[in-house]
Amino acid sequence: MRIPQIYAGKKGRCPKCNTILTVPKPQPRSADSDLSDAERAKAASNSSPYDLTLLDVPREAKAQDQQVEQAESAETTYERLRRLQGGSIIQQAEQIPQRKLPWIIDILLYPVSKPGLVLIAISAGIPFILRALTKFLLALTLAFGPMLVFLVLFIIVHWASLVIFMLYVSWYVCECIRDSAAGGIRAPETAGVAPGLWDILRQTLKSVVCLAFFMAPAMFYFGRAQRTDTTFWVLYGCGGFLLPMGLLAVVMFDSLRALNPMLIIASIFSTFFLYCGLVMFCYGLCMLIAVAAYFLLRSWVLGYLFLFISSYLALVGAHLLGRFYWKYQDKLNWEL
């Protein structure tokens, strides 16, 4: 790939393997080492002020046109790369927004942007509308039997739509982690990104596998012992402690190979006290979700308010993970 020199030192994802790469800085080169034989012959013919192939065009004018064409080609290449990656190339340092409020308050306002609020609203609104329509069709079916066909079809569409939408929400949460890792302080705009169903499913499967990887020991012990004793809670606590770093690594590397225990443990030890603070914030968000579930899941109507709160807190948690990488990526040494 050819990238304009102004992006040297910045980070972006390879369109082939999706690995986070740093655009290398240009190395100084000698004047003659990289010249081909044809270029040396052409350089030797510089005694004439005109190009030998186009005698009616001054070389200075042609060189200027070539520079403009090369600049346009470089910009075109960069824009094409941005489109391939959904505009996910990390912004330049001078474009990174700064917080105007204390960080403890501002992190809770991360979803307060138009894209974030729209996603949170429809994450509760669409399931509520589909549920209400299902109840309406059920009432019509009780009054008019042939409506049963439409009720069955609608139920199938209902659950298929919910599954696809929940997959999209999971994909958006991962995009929020990447955006926060690039310095973003509000939920990103993804209107220009049109992920395919396979991309959404692949990202969700990675998140589910990551969750299962760390919680499997506790679940396996519970399945064998059929009780929640001290051993269960120790395994559960260890899995919950490792999960944030594992999920961050899987999202940033965009690969399940990031679940390497050596990588996860080394990253935790290199940022131990800072990481403990991150885990405490994540546990706090989980406690808020648990409290909301206790009070709101008693009614199917209030259950959709629970979806609203859970989606909001999920975006806040994604911001915490991404921001952790943004601040302490040098200590993580993941570039190595």
N, C-alpha and C positions, 0 to 999 in steps of 0.2 A: 504494500500500500504506500502511496505517496501522500504525505500530510504536510500542509504549509508549515514553514519554520516557526511561525508565531505560536504554534501549539506544542513546541518542544517542552518537555517536562510535565505536560498535562497527562491525565489518565483517560482511557476509554476502553471499550470492549472490542475485542477482535471479532469481526463478522463471521469468521469461520468456526472458531472454537469457543467464543464467548468469554475468553479469559481477559481479566482486567490487565491492561498493558500500559506502560508508561512510554509516551512518545520520546524517543531518544533525541538528545541534542546533537546537532551536526558536528562532526569532527573536522578539524582543520586538515586540508588536503594540499599537497604540493601542486604546483601549476601544471606539471607535465606528467605526473604519475598516472592520472586517470584519463588522459587523452588517448583516444584510439588513433590508429594510423591515419584514418580519413580526417580526423579533427586536427592532427598535427600538420597534415598537408594543407588543410584549409587555413590554419593559423599562419603557415609559412607564406601564404598568398596575400597577406594583409598589406602588402606594399601598395596595392591599388585601392583607391578610395571607394571603388564600386565592387559589388559582388560579381564574381566572374560568371555566375550562372544567370544573373539578371542584371545585365549591364546598364539598364535604364533606371535602376532603383538604387539610390545611395545605401551603402551598408548601414549607416547610422539610423536611417529611417526604418530599414528592415529589422535591425536589432531591437529598436524600440517597439515595433509591432509584435515581435516575438516575445518580448518581456510582458507586454499586456496580455497576449494570448496565454502565456504560461501562468500568469497570475489568475486569469479567469479559470483556467483548467484546474488549478490548485483549489480555488474556492468551490468549484463544481464538485471536485472529488470529496472535499470535506462535507459539503451539504449532502452528497450521496451517502457518505458514511453515517452522518447523523440520521438520515431517513432509515437506513438499514437497522440502526440501533435504536430507533424510536426517539432520537434526540437525547439519548442518555449519556453522551459524552460529558464528562465533568466540566463544569463552568470554570472559567479562568478565575484566579484568586481575587482579582479586583471586582468581579461580578458577584461574589458570594455575599448574600444579604447579611446584615448585622441585626442582632436582637435589640429591640427598643424597650423591652420590659425585662425585669429580672428573670433569669433563666428558669427558676422554679415555677414561675407563672407562665412563661412563654412556651415551655414544652407542652403544657396542657392545652395551649391554643393552637397546636400544630394542625389539627383538622379544620380549623376555622379559616378556610379558603373556599372559593366557589366550587372547585372540583371535589374537595373533601366533603363539604356539606351536602353536595348533591349526591355523592355516593352513599353517605350515611343515611340521607333521607330515603333514597330508593331501596336501601338495604332493609329498611323496616316497612316502607310504603308498598313496594311491589308484593312481598309476601302477604301483607294485610289485604290488599285488593284481591289477590288471587283466592285467599281464604274466604273473603266475603262473597265473591262470585260463586265459589263452590257451594257455600251454604244457600245462596239464592237458587242455584240450579237444583240443589237437593230438594228445596221446598217446591219448586215447579214439578219435579219428578214425582213427588208424593201426590200432587194434584193431577198430573197428566203423565201417565205411564210411559208413553213413547219418548219422553224427554230423557229417559235413562241412557239412550245411546249418546246424546250430547253430553250428559253428565260424565260418562266414562271417558269419552274423548277429552273433555276438559280436565279431568283429574290427571290423565297422562301428560297433557301439555303443561299442567300446573307443576307437577313434580319435575318434569324435564327442565322447565324454565328455572325452577328454584336451584336445581343442581348446577346448571350452567352459570347462573348468577353468583352462587356461592363460590364457584371456581374462579370467577372473575374477581370477586372481592379478595380472595386469597392472593391472586396475582397482583392486585393493586397494593396490598399490604407489603409484598416483597418489593414492588417498585418504590414505595415510600421509604423502605430501608435503604435502597440504593440512592434515592434522591437526598435523603438526610446524610448519607455517607459522602455526598458531593458538596455538602454545606447548606442544603435547603432547610428552611425553617418553617415552611408551610406545605401542606399537602400539594403534590405536583399536578400539573395539567397533563392529562394523557389523551386529550381529544385527537391529537395528531398520530397517536399510536393505535394501531388496529391489530392486536395480537390474535393469532389464529387459535382455534379450539385446541389444537395439539400443544401450542405454546402455553396456554393457560393450564391445561391438564398436566403437562410436564412440570411446571413450576409448583403446582399444588401437590403432585406426587412426591416431589423432593421435600416439601415441608412436612408432609405426613410421614415419610420415611425417617426424616430427622427426629420428629416427635417420638415415633416408635422406637428408634434406635436408643434413645436415652431412657425411655420409660419401660422398655421391654423387661429389664430385670425385675422391677417392682411388680409388673403385671404377671410375669411368669411365677414369681414367688406367691402372689395372691392366688393364682390359679391352682397351685399345688397345695398351699397351706389352708386356703379358704378362710383366712383370718387376717386382720390388720394389726399385727403385733409390732414390736420394736424393730425387728429386722425389715419389715415391710416399709415402715416410715423412714428408716435409714436409706434404703434403696430408692425410695420415692424422692427423698430430699436430695440425694446425690444426683439423680437424674434431672430434677428441676434446677439444680445449681449449674449443671453443665449445659443445659438446653439453650439458654440465650447465646452463649458463645458458639455453640454448634450451629444454630440457626443462622447467626450472622455470617459464619464462615461459608455455609452452603449457599447463601444468597449472594455473597460478594464473589465467591469463586464460581458460582453458577454450576456447581458440580457436587455430586454426593461423595466424591473423593476427598472433599474437605472434612468429612467425618473421621479423619485420621486421628486416633486418640492422642498421638504424640503432638500433633499440631494444636489440638484443643487444649490439652493440659499445659503445654509450653506457653500458649497465649494467655491462659488464666494466670499462671505464675508470674509472667512478665508484667501484668497489670492487676495484681491480686486485690489490693485494697480498693482500687478504682472499680474493678469488676464486681466486688462485693456490694458496692453502692448501687451499681446497675441492677444486680439481682434483687436487692431490697426494693427498688422502684418497681421492678417487674412483679414481684410478689404483692406489692401494694395494689397494683392494677388488677391482679388476679383476685385479690380479696374484694375489691369493689365489684367486680363482675359476679363473684359468688354471693355477695350481699344483695345485689340487684336481682339475681336469680331467685333467691329465697323469698323476696317480697313481691316480685312481679310475675313469676311463673304460675301463680295460683289461678290466674284468669287468662283465657286465650287472647283477649283484647290487650291486656297489659303485657302479654308475652312479646308483642311487637315493639313495645317500648323498651323491653329488655334487649331486643335485637339492636335498637338504635344506640343504647348505651354501650353495648358490647362492641359494636362497630367503631364507635368513637374512641373507646379505650384501646382497641386493637391498633388504630392508627397512631395513638400516642405511644404505645409500646414499640411500634415499628420505628418511630422517630427516635426513641431512646437508643435502640440498637444501632441505627445508622449514625447517630450523633456520636456514640461511643467510638465507632470506627474513625469518624472524621477527626476527633480530637486526639486519639491515641494510636493511630495507625503506625506511627514510627516505632512505638514500643511493641506492637504486635509482630513486626518484621515479616509480614506476609508477602512482601515483594521478593523476599529471598526464597 
